[in-house]
Amino acid sequence: MRFHTVIVGGGLSGLVAGVTLARTGKRVAIVSSGQSSLHFNGGSLELLGALPDGTAVQRPLEAAASLPEEHPYAKIGVSRLPQLAADAAKLLATVGMPMQGDVSVNHYRLTPMGVAKPAWLTMGDYVTLERPDVLPWNNVLLVNVAGFMDFPVNFVAHGLREMGATVRVEELDVEPLAARRASATEMRAANLAKSLVSGSAVSRLASAINEVAGDNDEVVLMPAVLGLDDDHAVTMLRAQVSKPLHMVATLPPAVPGARLHTTLRHYFQMLGGTYLMGDTVQRGTFEGNRLTGVHTAKLADTVLQADNYVMAGGSFLSRGLMANYERVYEPVLDLDVTAPTDRAQWTRYGVFNQQPYMSFGVSVDRQFHALKGGEPLDNVYAVGSILGGHDPVKMGDGTGVAMLTALAVAQQIIDN
């Protein structure tokens, strides 16, 4: 099969690159092994939350100017970041995922552990704060679904109280979820969301919330167990609850990340893109420094051929990078990686210390051409979490790197 571009990886960076290319009429295929780290996303995207030394960042575009040259933002060019960030927000709105946020200054999202973390864009129905230690409410009603264990209510309540709020906690026993409670394995956010789709189910949940809401409660916060495919159920619920209502992300797998993934995938397919779900690229064939085709597990002897290839397979979590006792490697094309050969340098003692392996990734040049044997491949690019040069957990920049590198590479391919 022949395409203009084949993208290896169907997570955030792969889908953003795919949508951007398909919107210009390019024939694009995405090979996705299944769930990506996007399914762990709590409803927010980060641009830059901290510098490599741990210094907190309030204004990400200004702070990006001080990043080391190996950081993906430095490779893109700091002067390009404002426009790419604007393009990213516009793309999300176009596909049906409008978000709140200002690229010039971070806001804060409430995590399922009850702490606030910096964010760039957040879904409109989720809790956002201007400061990490101050709530806009004095009296909060925190509700949970009976039997739901992926929402640590005590942690969330403690965090809200640390910010100065008076918090009441109520547990709801809602009839549409009775069948789910028969098995603990069914009490996951995505499963609950499947039971809270119909108008009658949402109305019962709204009635249960209204029954426990008191006169002094200024806001209702609840776990994100609605809106798996779109925001219709959430919109219905918020319209029927008597108090302002906001969602708080649960422990993963999380509903908002799944919604974002589904929305991007559907839009990509609507544009005519080919999305090969549940397949993996196993190897490639080369002529000189050009990749001429890739072979997948399910297509047998059928080769995916393209003018361009984008490696967007993620990091260790998504198996875009792998390691054994001898080396860290990229398993599909055996691309160069930034990891040192000395295994003792991969980790650092102390579970809470910054770990060197978090900054490992595929080596690229300034145009994000992947390197193999020290030489850039003419038609192979790397984007997103597979890139090295930054620690997405400590720096809070993982989703920003995913979107902005994907947009930059897609535009480069279009211009060529």
C-alpha positions in Angstrom: 0.0 0.0 0.0 1.3 3.4 -1.0 0.9 6.6 1.1 2.3 10.1 1.2 3.2 9.6 4.9 3.1 6.6 7.3 3.1 7.5 11.0 4.2 4.8 13.5 2.3 5.5 16.7 -1.3 6.5 17.3 -1.0 8.7 20.4 -1.2 12.4 20.7 1.8 13.3 18.5 0.9 10.7 15.8 -2.7 11.9 15.6 -1.8 15.6 15.6 0.7 15.0 12.8 -1.8 12.8 10.9 -4.7 15.3 11.2 -2.4 18.2 10.1 -1.2 16.3 7.0 -4.6 14.8 6.1 -6.2 18.3 6.2 -4.0 19.2 3.2 -5.2 16.2 1.2 -2.2 14.0 1.9 -2.8 10.2 2.0 -1.8 9.3 5.5 -1.7 6.0 7.4 -1.3 5.7 11.2 -0.2 2.4 12.6 -1.3 2.1 16.3 -0.7 -0.8 18.6 -3.6 0.3 20.8 -3.7 2.3 24.0 -1.1 5.1 24.3 -0.1 7.3 27.2 -2.9 9.7 26.0 -5.3 7.3 27.8 -3.5 8.4 31.1 -4.2 12.0 30.4 -6.3 13.9 33.0 -7.9 16.5 30.8 -5.0 19.0 30.5 -2.1 19.6 28.2 1.2 21.1 29.6 3.6 23.3 27.7 6.3 23.8 30.3 5.9 23.6 34.0 9.5 23.6 35.3 13.1 24.1 34.1 15.6 21.2 34.1 16.9 22.4 37.6 13.4 22.2 39.0 12.6 25.9 39.0 8.8 26.4 38.6 7.7 28.1 35.4 4.8 30.6 35.3 5.3 32.0 31.9 6.3 29.1 29.6 7.2 31.0 26.4 9.6 33.3 28.3 11.1 30.4 30.2 11.6 28.3 27.0 14.4 30.8 25.9 16.6 29.4 28.7 16.2 25.7 27.8 19.3 23.7 26.7 19.9 23.2 23.0 19.0 19.5 23.2 15.5 20.2 24.3 12.9 19.7 21.5 11.6 23.3 21.9 15.2 24.6 21.2 15.3 22.4 18.1 12.0 23.8 16.9 13.2 27.4 17.6 11.8 29.4 20.5 10.6 32.1 18.1 8.2 29.6 16.5 6.6 28.3 19.7 3.9 31.0 20.0 2.5 30.3 16.6 2.7 26.6 17.0 1.0 26.8 20.3 -1.8 28.9 18.8 -2.1 26.4 15.9 -2.3 23.5 18.4 -5.2 25.2 20.3 -6.9 25.9 17.0 -6.6 22.3 15.9 -8.1 21.0 19.0 -11.1 23.4 18.7 -11.5 22.4 15.0 -11.7 18.7 15.9 -14.3 19.4 18.6 -12.1 19.7 21.7 -12.1 23.4 22.6 -10.0 24.1 25.7 -9.4 26.9 28.2 -6.0 28.3 28.8 -3.6 31.1 27.8 -0.2 30.2 26.3 1.5 33.2 27.9 0.8 32.0 31.5 0.2 28.7 33.1 -2.9 27.9 35.1 -3.2 24.9 37.4 -5.3 21.7 37.2 -6.5 19.7 40.2 -5.0 16.2 40.1 -6.7 13.0 41.6 -4.1 13.2 44.4 -5.5 16.6 45.5 -2.5 18.7 44.4 -2.4 21.4 41.7 -0.1 21.1 38.7 0.7 23.7 36.0 -1.1 23.4 32.7 -1.4 25.1 29.4 -4.8 23.9 28.1 -7.6 22.2 30.0 -11.0 20.8 29.0 -13.8 23.3 29.9 -15.6 21.0 32.4 -12.5 20.4 34.6 -11.3 22.3 37.6 -8.7 25.0 36.9 -7.0 27.4 39.3 -5.2 30.6 38.8 -2.8 29.8 41.7 -1.7 26.4 43.0 -2.6 27.1 46.6 -5.9 29.1 46.4 -9.4 28.0 45.5 -12.1 30.3 44.1 -14.6 28.7 46.5 -14.9 28.5 50.3 -17.4 25.7 50.6 -17.0 22.6 48.4 -19.2 19.5 48.0 -17.0 16.6 46.9 -19.0 13.6 45.6 -18.0 10.1 44.6 -19.7 7.1 43.2 -20.2 4.2 45.7 -17.7 1.5 45.1 -15.5 3.6 42.8 -11.9 3.2 44.0 -10.0 5.0 41.3 -10.7 8.4 42.9 -8.9 8.8 46.2 -11.4 11.0 47.9 -9.5 11.5 51.1 -6.4 12.8 49.2 -8.6 15.2 47.1 -10.5 16.4 50.2 -7.2 16.9 52.1 -5.7 18.9 49.2 -8.8 21.1 49.0 -8.7 21.8 52.7 -5.0 22.7 52.5 -6.1 25.4 50.0 -8.4 26.8 52.6 -11.8 25.3 51.7 -14.4 23.7 53.8 -15.1 20.4 52.2 -18.1 18.0 52.6 -17.8 14.5 51.1 -20.8 12.5 50.0 -21.0 9.1 48.3 -23.7 8.5 45.7 -25.4 5.2 45.1 -26.9 5.6 41.6 -29.1 3.0 40.1 -27.7 2.9 36.5 -24.3 1.7 38.0 -25.7 -1.2 40.1 -24.7 -3.8 37.5 -21.2 -2.4 37.4 -20.8 -2.7 41.2 -21.3 -6.5 41.0 -17.6 -6.7 40.0 -14.8 -4.5 41.3 -13.1 -4.8 37.9 -16.1 -3.1 36.3 -15.8 -0.1 38.6 -13.3 1.8 36.4 -13.9 5.3 35.0 -14.3 4.2 31.4 -16.9 1.5 32.3 -18.9 3.9 34.5 -18.9 6.4 31.6 -20.5 3.8 29.4 -23.4 3.5 31.9 -23.9 7.2 32.2 -24.7 8.1 28.6 -28.5 8.1 28.3 -30.6 11.1 29.4 -32.4 9.0 32.0 -29.1 7.8 33.6 -27.7 11.3 33.7 -30.9 12.7 35.2 -30.7 10.1 38.0 -27.2 11.1 38.7 -28.2 14.8 38.7 -31.0 14.1 41.1 -28.7 12.3 43.5 -26.3 15.2 43.5 -29.1 17.7 44.1 -30.4 15.7 47.0 -27.1 16.0 48.9 -26.2 19.5 47.9 -26.6 22.0 50.7 -27.4 25.7 50.7 -23.8 26.6 51.7 -22.2 24.5 49.0 -20.7 26.9 46.3 -19.6 24.2 43.9 -19.8 20.4 43.3 -16.7 18.5 42.4 -16.9 14.9 41.2 -14.7 12.3 39.5 -14.5 12.3 35.7 -16.8 9.3 35.0 -18.8 10.9 32.2 -18.0 11.9 28.6 -16.0 9.0 27.2 -16.6 9.8 23.6 -17.8 13.4 23.7 -19.0 16.0 26.2 -22.7 15.5 25.7 -23.4 13.7 29.0 -21.3 16.2 30.9 -23.2 19.1 29.4 -26.5 17.5 30.3 -25.4 16.8 33.9 -24.1 20.3 34.4 -27.4 21.8 33.1 -29.4 19.7 35.6 -27.3 20.1 38.8 -28.4 23.0 40.9 -24.8 24.1 41.8 -21.8 24.8 39.5 -20.2 21.5 38.8 -16.7 20.6 37.7 -14.9 17.3 37.0 -11.7 16.1 38.6 -9.5 13.6 36.8 -9.4 10.0 38.2 -6.5 7.7 38.4 -5.8 6.2 34.9 -7.0 4.9 32.6 -8.8 8.3 32.5 -11.9 9.3 30.6 -10.7 12.7 29.4 -7.6 11.3 27.7 -9.8 8.6 26.1 -12.2 11.3 24.8 -9.3 13.3 23.3 -7.9 10.2 21.6 -11.3 9.2 20.2 -12.1 12.7 19.0 -8.7 13.1 17.2 -8.9 9.6 15.7 -12.5 10.1 14.4 -11.5 13.4 12.8 -8.5 11.9 11.2 -10.6 9.1 9.7 -13.2 11.6 8.6 -10.5 13.3 6.6 -9.8 10.0 4.8 -6.9 8.9 6.9 -6.2 5.2 7.4 -5.9 4.2 11.0 -4.5 0.7 11.5 -5.6 -0.2 15.0 -4.0 -3.0 17.0 -1.0 -3.4 14.6 2.7 -2.9 15.1 5.5 -2.0 12.8 8.2 -4.6 13.1 10.9 -3.6 10.7 11.8 -1.4 7.7 13.7 -1.7 4.5 16.2 0.9 3.4 17.9 2.2 0.3 20.9 4.2 1.3 19.7 6.8 3.9 16.0 6.5 2.8 13.4 4.3 4.3 11.5 2.6 1.5 8.9 0.6 3.4 7.7 -0.8 6.7 6.4 -4.2 7.6 3.7 -4.7 10.2 2.7 -7.8 12.3 -0.8 -8.1 10.8 -0.3 -7.1 7.1 2.0 -10.1 6.5 3.7 -9.6 3.1 2.0 -6.2 2.4 4.5 -3.4 2.7 3.5 0.1 3.7 5.4 2.4 1.4 5.5 6.2 1.7 7.4 9.3 0.8 7.8 10.2 4.5 7.7 8.3 7.7 7.1 9.8 11.2 8.2 7.9 14.3 5.7 8.7 17.0 5.7 5.5 19.0 6.3 7.1 22.4 8.9 6.3 25.1 9.3 3.3 27.3 5.7 3.2 28.5 4.4 2.7 24.9 7.4 0.6 23.9 8.7 3.2 21.4 11.9 2.7 23.4 13.1 -0.5 25.0 15.9 -1.6 27.2 17.7 -4.8 28.1 20.7 -5.4 30.3 23.1 -4.2 27.5 21.5 -1.2 25.8 18.6 1.2 25.3 17.2 0.9 21.8 14.5 1.9 19.4 12.9 -1.5 18.4 11.5 -0.8 14.9 14.3 0.7 12.8 17.1 0.5 15.4 17.5 4.3 15.3 20.3 6.0 17.3 19.3 6.9 20.9 20.7 9.4 23.3 21.3 6.8 26.1 24.9 6.3 27.4 26.3 2.8 27.0 27.2 2.5 30.7 24.1 1.0 32.3 25.1 2.5 35.7 24.3 6.0 34.2 20.7 5.1 33.3 19.3 5.5 36.9 20.0 7.4 40.1 19.5 6.2 43.6 16.3 7.4 45.2 12.8 6.8 43.8 11.9 10.6 43.9 15.2 11.7 42.4 15.3 12.8 38.7 16.1 9.7 36.7 18.4 10.0 33.7 16.5 7.4 31.6 13.5 9.8 31.5 15.5 12.0 29.2 16.5 9.3 26.8 15.1 9.2 23.3 15.8 8.9 19.6 18.6 11.2 18.3 17.5 13.8 15.7 19.0 16.7 13.8 17.7 20.2 13.9 14.9 19.3 11.4 13.9 16.2 13.5 15.3 13.8 11.0 16.0 10.6 12.9 19.6 9.5 13.0 20.8 6.0 12.2 24.5 5.1 12.4 25.2 8.8 13.1 23.6 9.9 9.8 20.2 11.6 9.4 17.6 9.6 7.4 16.2 11.8 4.6 12.6 10.8 5.0 12.3 9.6 8.6 11.3 12.0 11.4 10.8 11.6 15.1 8.2 13.5 17.2 6.7 13.4 20.6 7.7 11.2 23.6 10.2 9.2 21.5 12.4 12.3 21.5 15.1 12.8 24.1 16.6 15.9 25.6 14.0 16.6 28.4 12.2 14.9 31.3 8.5 15.2 30.7 7.6 14.3 34.2 9.9 16.7 36.1 9.5 19.5 33.5 5.8 19.1 32.8 6.2 19.5 29.1 5.3 16.1 27.7 2.1 16.9 25.9 3.4 20.3 24.7 6.4 18.5 23.1 4.1 16.0 21.6 1.8 18.5 19.9 4.4 21.1 18.9 7.0 18.8 17.4 4.2 17.0 15.5 2.9 20.3 14.1 6.4 21.4 13.2 7.3 18.2 11.4 4.0 17.9 9.6 4.4 21.5 8.4 7.9 20.7 7.2 6.7 17.7 5.3 3.9 19.8 3.7 6.3 22.6 2.7 8.7 20.1 1.1 
